[in-house]
């Protein structure tokens, strides 16, 4: 996860990280150039264990017993091996359960009955009394309190961003637009909605899509939609992009577009803003009030009308006007995230020397 990579890069005062994870990507493809089933160095204060498909839970519990960490930082809620097993079977360390956007109503609407049953069982067994929760903002804190009530002790500590330097804009003529999306291909990201709207555009549009396919059935529907697009719209699927090549994917675009149903942080959105690419996204992310800052447009997901208007708005711009939005997006990224404040939040959550105190109500 990008958020964890950024965490271990930015916050390492008196902290040593041991990260236990799988050896495959979200789409099931094997990760390349890694050593599995052993601790390998990631940086000066971080080791990673890439576990193979066998004995995941047993290995995790054993490694926790051997390492004896002060804090078990559990990322997510619904994975048996990586969330539920450490919650139930790892003994000793203080446990912080990081919600990572999984309690947002948009996220809970996916596979909702399984999640509803799990959360009810979680409350029935009163696990929320004995652990801490991590939220990345006040809105997520409220989602946690709404689900688990006042007994839930919630720390708020934001995500560290991966900042990209301001990129120059490619040439821009009125009535033409180059858009880019960088995201996992799944219903949560709403790529299909973008494709549906593009059928109604009269402008010359080029849309580049980057990201691994998480939901093959959903992507097949997207592919069929691409085939039905008019000649003035060109869509390219570029597959997954390496983190170090994000700026390359952004440099030829005028606008970044991702009307997600929900985003806990939206690292790709922040990276686009920092690179000076105005963003078209929903109101269900931390990146709101974009239009007031000339940083992009937040649209409603109730119908496709606002999304169409946003695309047409940027398509109509000339290069001079878009350059003001280019600077506005970069300025917005500088103002909205303060790395020093985020470090203070993690100091409070992790504590110095392993001393962790209950957060303020």
C-alpha positions in Angstrom: 0.0 0.0 0.0 1.3 3.4 -0.9 0.2 4.8 2.4 2.4 2.4 4.3 5.4 3.0 2.0 5.0 6.7 2.7 4.7 6.1 6.4 7.9 4.2 6.8 9.7 6.8 4.6 8.5 9.8 6.5 8.1 8.7 10.1 10.9 6.7 11.7 11.8 8.5 14.9 12.4 5.8 17.5 10.4 3.3 15.4 11.4 0.0 13.8 8.9 -1.5 11.4 8.3 -5.2 10.6 5.8 -5.5 7.8 4.1 -8.8 7.1 2.3 -9.0 3.8 1.5 -11.3 0.8 3.7 -12.0 -2.2 1.1 -11.1 -4.8 -0.4 -7.8 -6.1 -4.1 -6.9 -5.9 -4.8 -8.6 -9.2 -3.2 -11.9 -8.0 0.0 -11.4 -10.1 3.2 -12.5 -8.3 5.3 -9.6 -7.1 8.6 -9.4 -9.0 12.2 -9.3 -7.6 11.3 -10.2 -4.0 12.5 -12.9 -1.6 9.6 -14.8 0.1 9.2 -16.3 3.5 12.0 -14.4 5.2 12.6 -10.9 6.6 14.3 -8.7 4.0 15.5 -5.1 4.4 13.4 -2.4 2.8 15.2 0.6 4.4 17.4 1.3 7.4 14.5 0.9 9.9 12.1 -1.4 8.0 12.0 -5.1 7.2 9.3 -6.9 5.1 8.1 -10.5 5.1 6.5 -11.5 1.8 4.6 -14.6 2.6 3.8 -17.3 0.1 0.3 -18.8 -0.3 0.8 -21.4 2.4 0.5 -21.2 6.2 -0.1 -17.4 6.2 -1.9 -17.3 9.5 0.4 -19.7 11.3 3.5 -17.9 10.1 2.1 -14.5 11.1 1.3 -15.6 14.6 4.7 -17.2 15.0 6.6 -14.1 13.8 4.7 -11.9 16.2 5.6 -14.2 19.0 9.3 -14.1 18.0 9.6 -10.3 17.4 7.5 -9.3 20.4 6.5 -5.9 18.9 5.2 -3.1 21.2 2.4 -2.3 18.8 0.5 -4.5 16.2 -0.7 -2.1 13.5 -3.4 -4.0 11.6 -4.2 -2.5 8.2 -7.8 -3.1 7.3 -10.8 -5.0 8.7 -12.0 -7.8 6.5 -9.1 -10.0 5.5 -9.0 -13.3 7.4 -5.2 -13.8 7.4 -4.0 -10.1 7.7 -6.8 -8.5 9.8 -8.9 -11.1 11.7 -6.1 -13.5 12.6 -3.8 -10.9 14.2 -6.8 -9.4 16.0 -7.9 -12.8 17.5 -4.8 -14.9 17.8 -1.8 -12.6 18.3 -1.1 -12.2 22.0 0.8 -9.5 23.9 1.2 -6.3 21.9 -1.1 -3.4 21.9 -3.3 -3.5 18.8 -4.3 -0.6 16.6 -6.8 -1.4 13.9 -6.5 1.0 10.9 -9.9 1.4 9.1 -8.3 2.6 5.8 -11.6 3.8 4.4 -13.3 0.5 4.8 -16.1 1.9 7.0 -17.1 4.6 4.5 -20.7 4.0 3.3 -19.5 3.6 -0.3 -17.0 0.9 0.7 -19.6 -0.9 2.9 -22.0 -1.1 0.0 -19.6 -3.6 -1.7 -20.3 -7.2 -0.5 -22.4 -5.5 2.1 -24.1 -8.5 3.8 -20.8 -10.2 4.6 -19.4 -7.0 6.0 -22.6 -6.3 8.0 -22.5 -9.8 9.6 -18.8 -9.4 10.4 -19.2 -6.0 12.1 -22.1 -7.2 14.1 -20.1 -10.2 15.4 -17.1 -7.8 16.1 -19.4 -5.7 18.3 -21.1 -8.7 19.9 -17.7 -10.1 21.0 -16.7 -6.6 22.2 -13.3 -6.5 20.5 -13.6 -2.8 20.2 -13.3 -2.5 23.9 -9.7 -3.9 24.0 -8.1 -2.3 21.0 -7.4 1.1 19.5 -8.6 2.4 16.2 -6.8 4.5 13.6 -8.6 7.0 11.4 -6.9 9.2 8.8 -9.3 12.1 9.4 -12.2 13.3 11.5 -14.8 12.0 9.0 -13.4 8.5 9.3 -13.3 8.8 13.1 -17.0 9.5 13.0 -17.6 6.4 10.8 -15.8 4.3 13.4 -17.7 5.8 16.3 -21.0 5.3 14.4 -20.2 1.6 14.0 -18.7 0.8 17.4 -20.0 3.6 19.7 -18.2 5.5 22.4 -16.2 2.5 23.7 -14.1 2.8 20.5 -10.8 4.7 21.2 -9.8 6.4 18.0 -6.5 8.0 17.0 -6.6 10.4 14.1 -3.3 10.4 12.1 -3.3 11.5 8.4 -1.6 9.8 5.5 1.8 11.0 4.4 1.6 12.1 0.8 4.0 11.3 -2.1 4.6 14.7 -3.5 5.5 15.2 -7.2 7.1 18.4 -8.5 5.0 20.7 -10.6 5.0 19.4 -14.2 4.7 21.7 -17.2 1.4 21.3 -19.2 1.3 19.8 -22.6 -0.1 21.9 -25.4 -3.8 22.6 -25.1 -6.3 23.8 -27.7 -10.0 24.5 -27.0 -12.4 21.6 -27.6 -9.7 19.0 -26.9 -8.7 17.3 -23.7 -6.3 14.7 -22.5 -7.4 12.9 -19.3 -5.7 10.3 -17.1 -6.8 7.9 -14.4 -4.4 5.9 -12.1 -6.3 3.5 -10.0 -7.2 -0.1 -9.3 -9.8 -1.2 -11.8 -12.9 -1.9 -9.7 -16.4 -0.6 -9.3 -15.3 1.7 -6.4 -13.3 3.8 -8.8 -16.1 4.4 -11.2 -14.1 4.2 -14.5 -17.2 2.8 -16.2 -19.1 5.9 -15.4 -16.4 8.0 -17.1 -16.7 5.8 -20.2 -20.4 6.1 -20.3 -20.2 9.9 -20.1 -17.6 10.1 -22.8 -20.2 8.8 -25.3 -21.9 12.2 -25.0 -18.9 14.3 -25.5 -18.5 16.1 -28.8 -14.9 17.3 -28.1 -11.7 15.5 -29.0 -10.9 13.4 -25.9 -8.0 11.2 -25.1 -8.3 9.1 -22.0 -5.4 7.0 -20.6 -6.2 4.5 -17.9 -3.5 3.1 -15.7 -3.9 0.4 -13.0 -4.2 -3.3 -12.2 -7.5 -5.1 -12.9 -9.0 -6.2 -9.6 -12.4 -7.1 -11.0 -12.2 -8.9 -14.3 -16.0 -8.9 -14.8 -16.2 -5.1 -14.3 -13.3 -4.5 -16.6 -14.9 -6.6 -19.3 -18.0 -4.3 -19.1 -15.6 -1.3 -19.4 -13.9 -2.9 -22.5 -17.3 -3.3 -24.2 -18.1 0.3 -23.4 -14.8 1.4 -24.9 -15.6 -0.3 -28.2 -18.9 1.6 -28.5 -17.3 5.1 -28.1 -17.5 7.6 -30.9 -14.5 8.4 -33.1 -13.7 11.7 -31.3 -12.9 9.7 -28.1 -9.8 7.6 -27.8 -9.2 5.4 -24.7 -6.0 3.6 -24.0 -5.5 1.1 -21.2 -1.8 1.4 -20.2 -1.9 -1.3 -17.4 -0.2 -0.8 -14.0 2.3 2.0 -13.6 5.3 1.8 -11.2 5.3 4.4 -8.4 8.6 5.9 -9.7 6.9 6.4 -13.1 3.8 8.2 -11.9 5.1 11.6 -13.2 5.6 10.1 -16.6 1.9 9.0 -16.7 0.8 12.4 -15.6 3.0 14.6 -17.8 1.0 14.2 -21.0 -2.4 14.8 -19.4 -4.3 18.1 -18.9 -6.6 16.7 -16.2 -6.7 13.8 -13.7 -10.1 12.1 -13.4 -11.3 9.6 -10.8 -14.9 9.9 -9.6 -14.5 7.3 -6.8 -17.4 6.2 -4.7 -15.1 6.7 -1.7 -11.4 7.3 -1.0 -9.7 7.0 2.4 -6.9 9.3 1.1 -6.5 8.9 -2.7 -2.8 8.9 -3.1 -3.0 9.2 -6.9 -5.3 12.2 -6.6 -2.9 14.0 -4.3 0.0 13.1 -6.6 -1.9 14.6 -9.6 -2.6 17.8 -7.6 1.0 18.2 -6.6 2.0 17.7 -10.2 -0.3 20.5 -11.2 -3.0 18.4 -12.8 -6.5 19.7 -11.9 -8.7 16.8 -10.7 -12.3 15.7 -11.4 -13.5 13.6 -8.5 -16.5 13.0 -6.3 -17.2 14.6 -2.9 -16.4 11.3 -1.3 -12.6 11.9 -0.8 -10.5 14.2 1.4 -10.0 16.5 -1.6 -13.0 18.8 -1.5 -13.6 22.5 -2.4 -11.4 22.0 -5.4 -13.2 24.5 -7.6 -12.8 27.4 -5.2 -9.0 26.9 -5.4 -8.9 26.3 -9.2 -7.6 22.9 -8.4 -10.4 20.8 -10.0 -14.1 20.0 -9.7 -16.0 17.9 -7.2 -19.0 16.2 -8.8 -22.1 14.5 -7.5 -22.5 10.8 -8.3 -26.3 10.9 -8.2 -26.4 11.3 -12.0 -23.8 11.8 -14.8 -24.7 15.3 -15.6 -22.1 17.0 -13.4 -19.4 14.7 -14.6 -20.2 15.5 -18.2 -20.2 19.3 -17.5 -16.8 19.0 -15.7 -15.2 17.3 -18.7 -16.7 19.8 -21.1 -15.6 22.7 -18.9 -11.9 21.6 -19.1 -12.2 20.7 -22.7 -13.3 24.2 -23.6 -10.3 25.8 -21.9 -7.4 27.3 -23.8 -3.8 26.8 -22.7 -3.7 30.1 -20.8 -6.7 29.4 -18.7 -5.7 25.8 -17.9 -2.2 27.0 -16.8 -4.0 28.9 -14.0 -5.6 25.7 -12.9 -2.3 23.9 -13.2 -0.8 26.3 -10.6 -4.0 26.2 -8.5 -3.8 22.4 -8.2 -0.2 22.6 -7.0 -0.9 25.4 -4.6 -3.9 23.4 -3.1 -1.7 20.4 -2.6 0.8 22.5 -0.7 -1.8 24.1 1.6 -3.9 21.1 2.5 -1.2 18.7 3.7 1.3 19.7 6.4 3.8 16.9 6.9 5.0 18.2 10.3 1.4 18.0 11.7 1.0 14.5 10.5 4.3 13.4 12.2 2.9 14.9 15.5 -0.2 12.8 15.1 1.8 9.6 14.7 3.9 10.5 17.7 0.8 10.6 19.8 -0.6 7.3 18.3 2.6 5.2 18.5 4.0 6.9 21.6 7.7 7.3 22.4 9.4 4.3 23.7 6.2 2.2 23.2 4.1 4.2 25.7 0.8 4.6 24.1 -2.0 6.6 25.8 -5.7 6.7 25.2 -6.7 9.3 22.7 -8.8 12.2 23.7 -12.6 11.5 23.4 
